[in-house]
Amino acid sequence: MNRFPYLTVVSYILLLLVVIPPLCQAGPRVYERALIKQDTVWQGDILIKGDVEVTKEAILTIMPGTVIRFAKIDQWGPEKLYADRSEHFPRAELIVKGRIIAQGTRQHMIIFTSADTAPGPADWGAINMLDSRGNLMEFCEFSFAHTAVHCHSAQVLVASCYFHDNGVAIGMKNVNKYKTRCVASILYNRIVNNGGGILFGNGASPNIVNNLLEGNKIFAIFAKKAGPALIRYNNITKNGKGLALYATPMVIFSYNNVEANRDYNVSLFEGQNYDVYAPDNWWGTRDEKEIRKLTWDKDEEKDLGRLLFHPYATAPIEGAGIPFKIDGLD
């Protein structure tokens, strides 16, 4: 005998769904001071409450639309795996010694951010790649990190990503004890409103092409004892300094739009006694005197190198910056 004669089968099922919480409505997957020792796929919501390391033999694959939140732990607290401050960052890191493949899409970006209710820069450490190759970060959004993506003697392609509200967006340097040399391709990224944009040193060798670097408080690009480096077809505007160089002998800087940077469009620091080859850039003006006003080089300090900016463009460089739109970011 039907005990519920007034309910249809469908309404009875709907009643059960209301009264009994669905089993599939689980919370985020939580990691606390963990090692990932085998190939792993992340999808959905991930909460990181301490250092998580992808070990040498493992590949971490992150699916489109995944959201990874980092809890704001104490700096160098017990949730850290390592106390070495030369290769690590305060607060929670995702440490990659194997490989990371984080490949979102334009419509479903992968998000790395803070779990704090009032987030700020340096709430979490970094995606920290150490002696690692074959890494890919594409269509990802990074916010509120100390240094969002960092290569310690690692190799990575960072493409079509969005960086904002980080201490530094992208960093890289070689570490002498590792055999892997730091090479990064940085293409088609929006790097806006961070403390610093791209920082590379100790022989790191990036290709920085077709990016927007705008509104970064201290610098857009800073090279320290680095190179060789190729920096072309970027829009570099309204930052503290556009390009800053220290003891870096081999930089090719051309076909960029570099204008309206607050402190200088190009600034050579003490120790940069090398000339900088920088032809065919648009400096926001056709007036050579105005170009020099926003340049700090040998004319200001005799021990510095010289910015070699002739010939210079007489109109903005077509094709510089981002050649396409990312949904929701324009």
C-alpha positions as CSV (number, residue, x, y, z in Angstrom):
1,M,0.0,0.0,0.0
2,N,1.3,3.4,-0.9
3,R,2.0,5.4,2.3
4,F,2.3,8.7,0.4
5,P,-0.7,8.6,-2.0
6,Y,-0.7,12.4,-2.5
7,L,3.0,12.4,-3.6
8,T,4.1,11.7,-7.1
9,V,7.4,9.8,-7.5
10,V,9.1,13.0,-8.6
11,S,7.8,15.0,-5.7
12,Y,8.9,12.3,-3.3
13,I,12.4,12.4,-4.7
14,L,12.5,16.2,-4.4
15,L,11.3,15.9,-0.7
16,L,14.2,13.5,0.0
17,L,16.7,16.0,-1.6
18,V,15.4,18.7,0.7
19,V,15.3,16.7,3.9
20,I,18.5,14.7,3.4
21,P,21.6,16.7,2.4
22,P,23.2,15.3,-0.8
23,L,26.3,13.3,-0.2
24,C,28.0,15.1,-3.1
25,Q,28.0,18.4,-1.4
26,A,31.4,18.0,0.3
27,G,33.6,20.8,1.3
28,P,37.0,21.7,-0.2
29,R,39.8,19.2,-0.4
30,V,42.1,20.2,2.4
31,Y,45.9,19.9,2.5
32,E,47.9,20.5,5.7
33,R,51.7,20.2,5.4
34,A,51.6,17.5,2.8
35,L,53.7,15.6,0.3
36,I,52.2,14.6,-3.1
37,K,54.3,11.6,-4.1
38,Q,52.3,10.3,-7.1
39,D,50.5,11.8,-10.1
40,T,47.5,13.8,-8.8
41,V,44.7,15.8,-10.3
42,W,43.1,18.7,-8.6
43,Q,39.5,19.8,-9.5
44,G,37.0,21.9,-7.7
45,D,37.9,23.7,-4.4
46,I,41.3,23.1,-2.8
47,L,42.3,24.6,0.6
48,I,46.0,24.7,1.6
49,K,46.8,25.1,5.2
50,G,50.6,24.6,5.1
51,D,53.3,23.8,2.7
52,V,52.4,21.2,0.0
53,E,55.2,19.7,-2.0
54,V,55.0,17.9,-5.3
55,T,57.9,15.5,-5.1
56,K,60.4,14.8,-7.9
57,E,58.5,11.7,-9.2
58,A,55.0,13.3,-9.3
59,I,53.0,15.5,-11.7
60,L,50.3,17.7,-10.4
61,T,47.6,18.5,-13.0
62,I,45.0,21.2,-12.2
63,M,41.8,21.3,-14.1
64,P,40.0,24.3,-15.6
65,G,37.9,26.2,-13.1
66,T,39.7,24.9,-10.0
67,V,40.0,27.3,-7.1
68,I,43.0,26.9,-4.8
69,R,42.9,29.0,-1.6
70,F,45.8,29.4,0.8
71,A,45.1,29.8,4.5
72,K,47.2,32.6,6.1
73,I,49.5,30.7,8.4
74,D,52.2,32.2,10.6
75,Q,55.4,33.2,8.9
76,W,57.9,30.3,9.1
77,G,55.5,28.6,11.5
78,P,55.1,24.8,12.2
79,E,53.1,24.3,9.0
80,K,56.2,25.0,6.9
81,L,58.1,22.0,5.5
82,Y,61.4,23.9,5.2
83,A,63.1,26.7,7.2
84,D,65.6,27.6,4.5
85,R,64.8,31.2,3.6
86,S,67.0,31.3,0.5
87,E,64.8,29.0,-1.5
88,H,61.5,29.4,0.3
89,F,58.9,32.0,1.2
90,P,57.1,32.8,4.4
91,R,53.6,31.3,4.8
92,A,52.1,28.5,2.8
93,E,53.7,27.5,-0.5
94,L,53.0,25.0,-3.2
95,I,56.5,23.6,-3.8
96,V,57.0,21.9,-7.1
97,K,60.0,19.6,-7.5
98,G,58.2,17.4,-10.0
99,R,55.9,19.1,-12.5
100,I,52.9,21.3,-12.4
101,I,50.4,21.5,-15.3
102,A,47.9,24.2,-14.5
103,Q,46.0,24.8,-17.8
104,G,42.7,26.7,-17.5
105,T,40.7,28.2,-20.3
106,R,39.5,31.7,-21.1
107,Q,36.1,30.9,-19.7
108,H,37.2,28.8,-16.8
109,M,40.5,30.1,-15.3
110,I,42.3,28.4,-12.5
111,I,42.4,30.7,-9.5
112,F,45.2,30.8,-6.8
113,T,44.3,33.2,-4.0
114,S,44.1,33.8,-0.3
115,A,41.5,32.2,1.9
116,D,41.5,35.1,4.3
117,T,38.3,37.1,4.6
118,A,40.3,40.4,4.3
119,P,43.0,39.4,1.9
120,G,46.2,41.3,1.3
121,P,49.6,40.8,-0.5
122,A,51.8,38.1,1.0
123,D,48.9,36.1,2.6
124,W,50.6,33.1,1.0
125,G,54.0,32.3,-0.3
126,A,54.4,31.1,-3.9
127,I,54.0,28.5,-6.5
128,N,57.7,27.7,-5.9
129,M,59.3,25.5,-8.6
130,L,62.7,24.1,-7.6
131,D,65.0,22.3,-10.0
132,S,61.9,21.5,-12.1
133,R,61.2,21.3,-15.8
134,G,58.2,21.0,-18.1
135,N,55.9,23.3,-16.1
136,L,52.9,25.1,-17.5
137,M,50.7,27.9,-16.1
138,E,48.1,29.0,-18.6
139,F,44.8,30.9,-18.1
140,C,45.4,31.2,-14.3
141,E,44.7,34.1,-11.9
142,F,47.0,34.8,-9.1
143,S,46.4,37.2,-6.2
144,F,47.6,38.1,-2.7
145,A,50.8,36.0,-2.8
146,H,54.3,37.0,-1.7
147,T,55.7,36.0,-5.1
148,A,52.9,34.3,-7.1
149,V,55.1,32.2,-9.5
150,H,58.8,31.7,-8.7
151,C,61.4,29.6,-10.4
152,H,64.5,28.4,-8.5
153,S,66.5,26.9,-11.3
154,A,63.3,25.8,-13.0
155,Q,61.8,26.0,-16.4
156,V,58.2,27.2,-17.0
157,L,55.8,28.7,-19.6
158,V,53.5,31.3,-18.1
159,A,50.9,32.3,-20.6
160,S,47.6,34.2,-20.7
161,C,47.5,34.6,-16.9
162,Y,46.3,37.5,-14.7
163,F,48.4,38.7,-11.7
164,H,47.1,41.3,-9.3
165,D,47.6,42.4,-5.7
166,N,50.8,40.3,-5.1
167,G,54.0,41.4,-3.6
168,V,55.7,40.3,-6.8
169,A,54.0,38.6,-9.7
170,I,56.8,36.5,-11.2
171,G,60.3,35.8,-9.9
172,M,63.2,33.6,-11.0
173,K,66.8,32.9,-10.2
174,N,69.4,30.2,-10.6
175,V,70.5,28.3,-7.5
176,N,74.1,27.0,-7.8
177,K,73.5,23.6,-6.3
178,Y,70.9,22.7,-9.1
179,K,71.9,21.7,-12.6
180,T,68.7,23.0,-14.2
181,R,69.1,26.5,-15.6
182,C,66.3,29.0,-15.1
183,V,64.6,29.7,-18.4
184,A,61.0,31.1,-18.5
185,S,58.7,32.1,-21.3
186,I,56.3,34.8,-20.1
187,L,53.7,35.5,-22.8
188,Y,50.4,37.3,-23.1
189,N,50.0,38.0,-19.3
190,R,48.2,40.9,-17.5
191,I,50.5,41.9,-14.6
192,V,48.7,44.8,-13.0
193,N,48.6,46.5,-9.5
194,N,51.2,44.4,-7.8
195,G,54.1,45.6,-5.7
196,G,56.5,44.4,-8.4
197,G,55.9,42.8,-11.8
198,I,58.7,40.5,-13.1
199,L,61.9,40.1,-11.0
200,F,64.8,37.9,-12.3
201,G,68.4,37.5,-11.2
202,N,71.5,35.3,-10.8
203,G,71.7,34.3,-14.5
204,A,68.0,33.6,-15.0
205,S,67.1,34.0,-18.7
206,P,63.5,34.9,-19.5
207,N,61.7,35.7,-22.8
208,I,59.1,38.4,-21.8
209,V,56.9,39.0,-24.8
210,N,53.4,40.5,-25.4
211,N,52.5,41.3,-21.8
212,L,50.7,44.2,-20.2
213,L,52.6,45.5,-17.1
214,E,50.6,48.4,-15.6
215,G,50.2,50.0,-12.2
216,N,52.8,48.0,-10.4
217,K,53.9,50.1,-7.5
218,I,57.7,49.7,-7.5
219,F,58.7,48.3,-10.9
220,A,57.4,46.5,-14.0
221,I,60.6,44.6,-14.8
222,F,63.7,44.4,-12.6
223,A,66.8,42.4,-13.6
224,K,69.7,41.8,-11.2
225,K,72.8,40.0,-12.3
226,A,70.7,38.2,-14.9
227,G,70.4,37.5,-18.5
228,P,70.5,37.1,-21.4
229,A,67.0,38.3,-21.6
230,L,64.7,39.2,-24.4
231,I,62.0,41.8,-23.7
232,R,59.8,42.7,-26.7
233,Y,56.3,43.8,-27.6
234,N,55.1,44.7,-24.1
235,N,53.0,47.6,-22.9
236,I,54.8,49.0,-19.8
237,T,52.9,51.9,-18.4
238,K,52.0,53.7,-15.1
239,N,54.4,51.6,-13.0
240,G,56.9,53.0,-10.4
241,K,59.8,52.2,-12.7
242,G,59.4,50.6,-16.1
243,L,62.6,48.7,-16.6
244,A,65.2,48.6,-13.8
245,L,68.7,47.0,-14.3
246,Y,71.5,46.1,-12.0
247,A,74.7,44.3,-13.2
248,T,72.9,42.7,-16.1
249,P,75.1,42.6,-19.3
250,M,72.8,41.1,-21.9
251,V,69.3,42.5,-22.4
252,I,67.5,43.1,-25.7
253,F,64.7,45.6,-25.1
254,S,62.8,46.6,-28.2
255,Y,59.4,47.1,-29.8
256,N,57.8,48.0,-26.4
257,N,55.4,50.8,-25.5
258,V,57.1,52.3,-22.5
259,E,55.4,55.5,-21.1
260,A,54.1,57.3,-18.1
261,N,56.1,55.3,-15.6
262,R,56.3,57.4,-12.4
263,D,60.0,57.3,-11.4
264,Y,61.6,56.5,-14.7
265,N,60.8,54.6,-17.9
266,V,64.3,53.0,-17.6
267,S,66.5,53.2,-14.6
268,L,70.1,51.9,-14.4
269,F,71.1,51.2,-10.8
270,E,74.6,51.5,-9.4
271,G,76.6,48.5,-10.7
272,Q,74.9,48.6,-14.1
273,N,78.0,49.7,-16.0
274,Y,76.8,47.9,-19.1
275,D,75.1,49.7,-22.0
276,V,71.5,48.6,-22.7
277,Y,70.4,48.0,-26.3
278,A,66.9,49.4,-26.6
279,P,66.1,50.5,-30.1
280,D,62.6,50.8,-31.7
281,N,60.6,51.4,-28.6
282,W,57.8,54.0,-28.2
283,W,58.5,56.2,-25.3
284,G,55.2,58.2,-25.3
285,T,56.8,61.1,-27.2
286,R,58.8,62.0,-30.3
287,D,60.8,64.6,-28.3
288,E,64.3,63.2,-27.5
289,K,64.7,65.6,-24.6
290,E,61.5,64.2,-23.0
291,I,62.7,60.6,-23.5
292,R,65.9,61.4,-21.7
293,K,64.0,63.0,-18.8
294,L,62.5,59.6,-17.9
295,T,65.8,57.8,-18.3
296,W,68.5,57.4,-15.5
297,D,71.8,56.3,-17.1
298,K,75.3,57.6,-17.8
299,D,74.0,61.2,-18.2
300,E,73.1,61.2,-14.5
301,E,75.9,59.0,-13.1
302,K,79.2,58.7,-15.0
303,D,79.8,55.1,-13.8
304,L,76.6,53.7,-15.3
305,G,76.1,52.4,-18.8
306,R,74.1,54.2,-21.4
307,L,70.6,53.5,-22.7
308,L,71.0,53.1,-26.5
309,F,67.5,54.0,-27.6
310,H,68.2,55.1,-31.2
311,P,66.4,54.7,-33.5
312,Y,63.2,55.2,-31.5
313,A,59.6,54.7,-32.7
314,T,57.6,57.8,-33.5
315,A,54.2,56.2,-32.8
316,P,52.9,53.4,-30.5
317,I,54.0,49.9,-31.5
318,E,51.2,48.0,-33.1
319,G,50.8,44.5,-31.8
320,A,52.4,45.2,-28.4
321,G,50.6,44.0,-25.3
322,I,47.8,41.4,-25.2
323,P,46.6,40.5,-28.7
324,F,43.3,39.1,-27.4
325,K,40.7,39.5,-24.6
326,I,40.2,37.3,-21.7
327,D,36.5,37.1,-20.6
328,G,35.8,39.1,-17.5
329,L,39.1,40.9,-17.4
330,D,38.6,43.6,-19.9
